[in-house]
Amino acid sequence: MKIVFFNFLKKFKVLAIIFLLAIVASSCNKQLDINSTRQANEAGHWSTYEDARAGLIGFYGLFRAAVADDNGHWLWGELRNGDFKSVTRPDLKAIIDGNLKASYPVIQTITNWRRFYAVINACNLFIERANGCLKDKRYTESYYKLDIAQARAIRSFAYFYMVRIWGDVPLITTSNDGGNFDALPRTNQDVVLSFARQELVEAAQNLPYLYSGNDPDQLFPSNYYGGTQDQWLNTPINKLAAYALLAHIAAWQGKYIDVEVYTSFIVNNFDKSNLSLVDIDGLVSPNGLFLAGNGNYNQLIGFNFIKGNGETTSSGHIEQLTLANTTLYPMSKQLPDIYVPKETISQLFPLSNGNDTRFGLDNQYTPPLNYTTYFENYNAEIPVFKKIRIVNGGSSTGNFAVYNSSIVFTRLEEIKLLYAEALAVLGQQDQAAEQLNSIRNNRGINSISPGPNVDIVDEVFAERRRELMGEGWRWYDLVRYNKIKRNNAAFNELLDKGGIYWPIAQDVINRNPKIVQNAYWQ
């Protein structure tokens, strides 16, 4: 997270997180209504501008931890049936092969959903308690409405994220529910997503396109928590981010009319949030899209790690899994944990695609120019995936395995491809091709036209596979694609029997007798 506000965060972020975690822990106490004789009454923590700010930092920080810890974002979304293979790690191979009940520590950890309920309970508490901060005149009604909208949006995001992983999950909407966390049954995922959708629709009305931006109607703080427009870059949920989440919820449910509505809104209004399509250098450069704090607005929804705020880490980044020593980029790690095999690379980036700047051969030059933007060491047995490579605060190389890349959930390219997906499913082939070609052309690939021998749905998902490689989308795209096509018997069985979801950690089941394991994994 960033902002001048992060001068505060740098000094007090840890205290804010501890403060929220303490409240989360206390709210899980079944004797929540009994006043403690050893600590101040919880309500006393919600009375000032600083308390609201700490609460806001808290639920964003908890969400970032939920997706970053154990590299969960990629283990859930990128590996299963995906393009990456494990070099030597059997735990990662088990995930790739769909053996999700294998008894490896990392699998046991990431099948536990409690990390997401810490986020949800922090949001619930904020929604319930933040009005107490209005006693501080600095904390105005416009701050309050904006912060509540963010809490509702982040809570909805957490529920959507969990539904994609586990299907039915307990729906908890108050901190009192959190007091009985281990006694709540699972809620049907359609009910959970309906709740998330309604929350996002309402929250979007109270979210700006830009924070600390020009607001002639004075609906939003003009200098939000002391930060300028540029200093807020991508960190908080804005209006277009809420619509992006709505689009993905609708896509997960197969409601493509709604997907078209939400994605077209973003495509027609992206300039209001200073978004743009990025060229290949803007995508893969050490100072490009995946680096936080560089003046780049193009992370529509992302979680940032900023070196200046002391957030350089060795885990929670795909580089930890994919980078290794090469001639061009020396590192102490000799082999990556995961890699994309050469036969897969040649399948995804064929020369017939034209001059694909992600990986390909440009015959305009003599000798031909090699594009190795996504991969290096291609001639070796194990190529290295370098699309995301932000080492030690924006460098390309370094022996110290510390990284600052952002976890980017979605960006404009991803939304335009989702828009194309919706249009193709709805039979609007020409319009779908137009959106698809805007991405293809930006990567040097020739345009395609609808025709009897061109399946636009297939082409859209093929482009998503190339463009979004390493960003945590592959498994979820496979699920949506196979829901549309229903032409893969093995995947149809996963869809019909609930095998697309992960098993629930045994620790969760042991704690709560009302939680039943997903049927496919029983």
N, C-alpha and C positions, 0 to 999 in steps of 0.2 A: 504494500500500500504506500501511497505517496501523498505529498502536499506540503505546504508550509506547515500546515497542521501536523506534518510528520516531524517537525522540530519537537512538537509535543510527543508524538508517537515514539520517536527515537529514545526519549528519556523515560516515558511512562507506559509504553505499550505492554511490557511484561506485567506491570502492576495491573493494567486494565484487564489483561487476559486472566491473571490470577484472580482478580476480583470477580470476573464473570464465572470462571470455573468454580469458585467457591460458592457462588449463588446457585449454579447448576447442581453442585453436589448437595447443597442444603435443600434444594427443591425436590431432590430425590429421596429425602428423608420422610418417612411416612408420618413423622410427628412434626410436620412443617408448621402447623398452627401453634405449637408451643414455643413461646419466646425463649431464646437462649439466654442464659445468665453469663455467658462467656464472650459474647460478641454483640456489637451494636445491632439494633433492629434493622433488618434488610431494607425497609422502606426509607431509612435515613440515608441510604446510598443513592437515592434518586431525587435530588433536590437542587442541583446546580447545572449550569452550562457544561462544566467539566465532566459531570457524571453522565450526561447524555452523550458527550463525545467519547468517553471511555466505553460506554455500552455499544456505540456504533462501531468503534474500532474492534471491539470484542467479537461481535458476531461475524464480521468480515474475516478476522484473523482465525476464528474457529473453522470457518468454511475452508479457508486456504489450507489449514492443517489437515482437515478431513480428506481433501483430495490429494494433497502432497505426500502425506505420511505413507511410508512403504511404497512410494511411487504408485499409489492406488489408481490414479487417473488413467495411467497407461495399462496397468495390469487388468483393470476392469474393461477398458474400452478398446485397447489396441491389439492385444496379444491373441485372444482366442480365435482360432481359425483364420488368423491374420497373415500378413506378409512377412513378419519377423520370425526368425528361428533362434533358438537358444544355442549358444556355443558350447557351454559346459554346465550350466545350472539346471539341475533336474526339476527344481520348483517352478522355474519359468517354462520349461518344457511341458510340465503337467498342465499349466494354464493354457498354453498354446494348443495342446491336444484335447482340451475340454475335460481333463481329469480334475475336477474342482473340489473333490473331497479327499484329495491326497493329503497326507498328514505332514505337510511342511509348515513351519512357523508362519511364513508370510501369508500363506493361503488361510490359515486359521485366523490371522489378524484381520485380513481385508474382508473376510466374510462376516465380520462383526459390525453391525450398523450403529453401534452406540456413538461413534464419532459424529455421525450426522444428527443424532438426537441432542448432542451437546449444542450444535448450531441451532436447532429448532427451539430448544428450551431457552437459549440466550435471546432469540428473536421474540419468543412468547413473553419473556420477562420484560424486554424492552417495550413491547407494545402495551403491556399492562402498567408499567411503572414510569415511562418517560414523561407522562403528563405532570408528574411531581416536579420535574425540572422547570416547568413554566413559572414556578415561584421566583426563579432567577430571571430578572428582566432582560438579561442578555439572551436568554433562550426564548425566542419569539415564537409566535404561532406558525410562522412560515418555516422555521427550523423544525418545529414539532411535526407538522404535516409531512414535510419532506423526509424526515428520519423514519417516521412510522411507515411511510410508503416503501422505503428501502428495507425495513425489517420484514414487511409482508412479502416483498419480492424475493428476498433471500430465503425466507422460510419456504416459499413456493418452489424456488430453485432446488433446495435441499430435498424436498419431497419428490420432485421430478427425477432428480439424480438417483434417489434410492429406488424408485419404482422401476427404472430401467435396469437396475441391478437385481432386485429381489422380488419384483412384482407387488403383491399385497404387503403393506407395511402398516403398523399402528399409526393412526391419525391423532396427533396430539396438538391441541390448539390453545391450551392454557398451561401456565406453569403448575397449577394444581394437578393437572393430568400428569405432569412430570413427576409429581410426588408419588404417583402410582405407576411409574414407568414399567415396572416388572410385573404388572398385573393386567395389562391391556392386551386384547387380542389384535390380530391383524385386521386391517380394513381393506375392503376390495379396492384394487388399484384404480378403478374407474371413479370411485367416490373420492379417493385421494387426489386424483388428477383434476376432477371437477372442482374440488376445493381450491387447488393451486391455480387453476385457470381463472376462477372468479376473483381470487385475491390479486392476481396479476392485472386483470382488466381494470380493477378499481385502483390499484397502486399506480398504474401507468398514467392515470389522469393527474397524479400529484408528483410526477417525476419530470425533470427538465430534459431537454436535449443535451444541454451542457451545464455543468456546475460552475457557478460564479460567472455565468454568461450574462449578456444583456437581456433583461426581462422588463419590457415596458409595462407589463401588467403587475409587476412587483409581487408575483406569486411565490418567488423563490429568493432565498438570501443572495444578495449581490456579491458578497465576499465570504462565501461559505466556509465557516470555521477558519477564517484568516487565509484561505488559499485562493490563488488566482485560477483562471480557467485552464491555463497550461499546466499548472501544478496538480490539477485533479486528474489529468490523463487517465482515462479508462478504469480508474479504481472503483468508483461506486456504480451501482446499477442506475442507468438512465432510462429515458422513455423507450428508445430503440432497443435497448437490452431487454426490457420487459416484453416487447413485442417479439423479439427473437426467441425468448423462452416460451411464449405462447405458441409460436409457430412450431417449435419442436415438440411441445406437448401434443399439439394437434397431429403432427406427423406420426408420433409414436402410436396414437390411437387410430391412425388411418383416416383422419378427417381432413382430406386434402382441399376441400373448399375453404376451410378455415386457414389452412396453411397458406393458400394462395392470397387470402386477404391480409394476413399478418406480414408475410414476406414482401408483398407488393408495397405495403405501407413503408417498410424499411427501405426498399429500393427506390421509392419515390421521395424519400425524405432524408437519405443518409447524409447529405451535405449539411443538414442542420446540426449534426453532431461531428462535423469535420471529418467524416469517414471518407475513404477513397479506396479504390483498388490499388494494390501495390505491385510494382514490377518485381522481377525475380531478385534483384539486388535488395530491394526493400523488404523482401520476404526472408532471405537467408543471410543477409549481412549481419556481422556481430553488432552493428548499430541499428539493425532493422526492427521488424515488427515484434520479435520475441524479446527484445531488450526493453525493460521498463525504464521510465524516466528520461527518455530521449526525445521528447516532443512528438511522439508518434501516437496519434489517436486511434489507430486502426485495430486495436484489440477491443472488439465490441463488448465482449465479456471476457475478463481475464483476471488472474491472480498474480500479482507482481512480487518480485524479490529484488530489492534495490540495495546495491552495495553501499551507497551513502548512508543508508539507514541500518547498516550492520546486518543485512539479510542474506548475505552470501552463504550458501549452504552446499553441502556435498551430496544431499539427497533431496528428493522431491522434484527432480528434473530429469527429463528423458536422457540428457547427456550422460548421467550416471550409468545408464544401461547401454548406450549406443556408441560412445566415443572410445577410442583407443589410439595407440601410437601409430603414426604414419610418417612418411618422409616429409610431407609438407607441414604437418602439425604434430611435432613431437609431444608425447605424453608418457608418463611413467607406466600407465596401464597398457599392456601389450596386446590384449584381445578384448573386444567388447563382450558384454553379456548377451546381447541380441544383435542380429544382423539380417539384412534382406539378401537372400541368395541371388546369385548372378542370373540364373534362369528366370527368376521372378522379375528382376529389374529389366531384362531384355523383353519380357512379355509386356510389362507395363509401359515401357518407353521405347516402342519400336521406331525404326527409322521412317516407317511409312507415316508416322504422325507429323512429319515435318521437322522443323528446327526447334524441338522442345528444349527450352532453356533450363529446365530442371535436370534433365539428363538426356543427352543426345549428341548428334553429329551435324554440324552445319556445313553443308557442301558449297556454300557461297564462297568459301575461302580456299586458298591453295597454300599449304595443305589444309584439309578440312579442320574446322575448329571444333574441339571437343567441349561439350558442356558437361561439367561434372559437379554441378551445383548441389545436388542431393547426396552424392556418393563420392568417396575417394577410395584408393586402393582397389579399383575395380578389377585389375588384373591379378590381384592376389586371391587366395582361396576364400577369404572372408572380407568382403567389402565393408567399409565403415560408413554408416549413415551420418552425414554431417549437416543435414538441413538446419537443424537447431543446434547451434554451437556457440554458446555464450559463456566463456570461461573467465572467471575472476573479473567480473564487472564489465564485460564487453570485449574481451580479447578473443582471438581465434585459437590460441595455443597456450600451453602452460603445463608444467608438471604437477601443479597443485589441483587436485580434483575438487574445485569449488566453482559453483555456477550461479548465474543470476537470471536465467531465462524465465520468462513468465509462463504460467500454465494458461494457454489461450483456449477458452471454451468455444468461442465462435468469433468470426470476423466477417467482413463484407463478402469476400469470395465464397465462404461457406454458405452464407444466407442466399446469395444469388444462385448457387447450385441447388439449394433447397427449394427456392422459388421455381427453378427449372424442373425439378422433380415433381412438384405439385402440378405445374402446367402440363407436363407430359402425362401424368396419371389422369388428369382431367380431359385429355384428348386435344389440348391446345398445342399441337406439335410445332408449328411455326414459331409461336411465342417462346416455347421451351427452348428451341434451338437458338433463338436470339440470345437468351440469357446464358445458355451453355457456351455459345461462341464467344461471348464477351470474356469469359475466363480462358478458353482455349487460345484465343488470339493474344491475350496478355502474356501467355507462356510460349508463344511462337508456333502454336499448332494451327493447322488449317481449319477453316470453318467446315461444318457439316450441314447438310440439308436433309429435311425429312423425306423419306421415300420408302418404297416397298421393301428395300433391303437394309433400312436403317431403323434400328429400335432406339428411339430417343431415351427411353427409360434406361436401357443398358448403357448408353453413351454417358448419361448423367452420372450414373453410379461409377462408371469407369473413370470419369474425370474426378469425382470425389475421392476415389481411391488414390489417384496420383497427387492431387493438390493437397489433400489433408493427411497424407502419410505422416505418422508420428505424432499426430495431434489428438489421439484418443477417440477417433470416430469409427474405426473399421468394423468393430463388432456390431455396433448399433446400426450402421449402414447395412450390414449383412442381414440383420433382423428385418429392417424395413423393406429391403429389396425382396427378400423371400416372402414376406407378407403380401407384397404386390404380385409377385410372379407365381408362387405356389407350384413351381416346376422342379423342385429338388426334394426327392422323397425323404432323404435323411434329415434335411432341415425342416421339412414339414412335420416330421415326428417331434423335433425339438419344439416347434411352435405349438403343436397340438397337446403336448404333454408337459409343457412348462419348462422344458430343458433349456430355454433361452436365458433363464434366470440363474443366479448363483444360489448355492445352498446357504442356509443361515447358520452362523457359527453355533457350535454346540453350547458354548458359554451363554449365549442369548437364550437358548431353549432351556438350559438348566435353571436359569434365573426366573424364567416366566413359563409356568405350566400351560398358559393359554396360547403360546406360540408353537405351531406345528410346522415341522420341516416341509419345505417345498416337495410336492409329491414325487417329482422326477428324481430327487436325491434321497428319498427315503430308503 
